[in-house]
Amino acid sequence: MLNEIKFKFDKKTGTIIGCLKDVTIVNIPIQINGITVKALGRRAFYNCSSLK
């Protein structure tokens, strides 16, 4: 999945904790590298100024 390389992901907690600044659209995947995404970090998209 293309988005997997755009996210900063904590494998231990299953939490997306950030994304690359150039991301313009986010599709939250069910899994990243076989690990279930369980949560979005409180500031996961804070520095993603390109989001529309």
N, C-alpha and C positions, 0 to 999 in steps of 0.2 A: 504494500500500500504506500503510495507516494507521501502521504502525510506523516508517516512514521519518522522520516528524517527531518521533518519540520518541527517536531515536538521535543521538548526536554521532558524526560519521563523517569519517574522513580519506580524502578522495577520491584522494590521491596513492598511498597504500599499500593502500587497500581495507580499512581496519581500523575496526571499531566501537570508539570510544575512550571512550564514555560514554552515559548515558541520562538522561532527565529523572527527577527524584526521585519523581514520582507514578506511575511505571510499576509495575503490579502483576503483569503477565504479559509475558514476552518471547518473541516468535517471531522467530528470526533469519532474515531474508530472504536469498535467494540473491543478489539485487542491490538496490542503493539508487540510484535515479535513473540506472539503466542501467550502474552500475559494480558489478562482482562483489565481493561481500564475501569477503575472503580470510582475515581473522583477527579475533579479539576481543582488544582491548587487555588487558593484565595486570590493570588495575583498572577495566575498562569498567563494571562494575556495583557498584563499591565504595560509592558514595553513593546507591544506589537502595534506600533503606530500606523501600520499600513492596512490594518483590518478595516473593512468597509461595513 
